[in-house]
Amino acid sequence: MAAETTAKAPMTTIKVPQPLRQRIAGDAAEEGVTAAAFLAGLLDRYERDRRFAQVRRAYAGEVDNDYVELAEAWDRAADQELDAAQRLAGA
């Protein structure tokens, strides 16, 4: 997805130390992609990891009792349907 959006964008330069540029170019070559695509992939993974960390923090916070009760009700209903289907299959 990032490659599609970056391919159409105007180009610019960024200043990085030469050893870092060489690392980027070498790793990109190993992956068979351009340096821009390699960096876009790294940023995609970083941003995805950050979103998941936010979700983990949210789940570690206060429990949404309404959600828990609703999920448990759905689980009970699904179990009842499964039991009924198993009884019918065994009959």
N, C-alpha and C positions, 0 to 999 in steps of 0.2 A: 504494500500500500504506500509506504513512504517513497519508494522508488518512482511510483507514478507521479506523486505530487512534486517531488524534487526535480524530476526530469524536465518539467515545464516551467520551472521557476528561473528567474534571471540568475546568472552566476555572479559570485563574489569571491573574495579571498579572505582567509583568516590567517592570522600570524600565530604560528606555533614554532617551538624550537625544532631545529632540523632533525635531531634524533627521534622526536615524537612523530614528525612527518614520515620518517623512514619506517618507523614501526607501523604506522597506519597503512602506508603503501604496501609493506611486506605482508601484513595480515590480510589486507584486501586482496592481494594477488593470490595468496593461499586459498582464499574463499572463492576466487574467480569473479570478483566484482570490482567495481570502481571504488576509489577512496570515498566518494560521496555516498554511494550505496552502502558501503561498510559502516560509515558513521551514522547514516540514517537507521540502519539496523540496530546499532548500539543504542541510539537514542530511543528507538521504539521499545527495546527490551527494558531500558532504564525507566521509561515512563510507565510501561506495563507493570513492572515491579513496584513502582511507587503507588500506582492505583491499588494493587493488591494489598500493599502495606496499609493503605488507608482503610480498606475493607476489613482487614484483620483488626486494626485498632477500633473500628466501629463495632465489630462483633465482641471485642473484649470489654466494651463499655456496658452500659445498662441493657438489661435483657428486655426485649419487647414482648411482654406477657401475652398481648393479644395475638401476636404472630405465633407464639409457641402454642397457645391454646388452639388456634385455627389449624396449625400443622398437625397437632395431635389428633384433632377431630378428623382430618382428612386421612391420617394413617389408620385410625380405627375403622373408618368407612371402607377404606381399601382392604383392610384385613377381613372385614365382614363379607365383602363381595368375593374375595378370594376363597374364604371358607365355604360360601354358598356354591361357588363354581366347582370346588373340589367335591362337595357332597353330590352335586348333580353328575359330575363325571364318574363318581364311584357307584352311582345308583344303577 
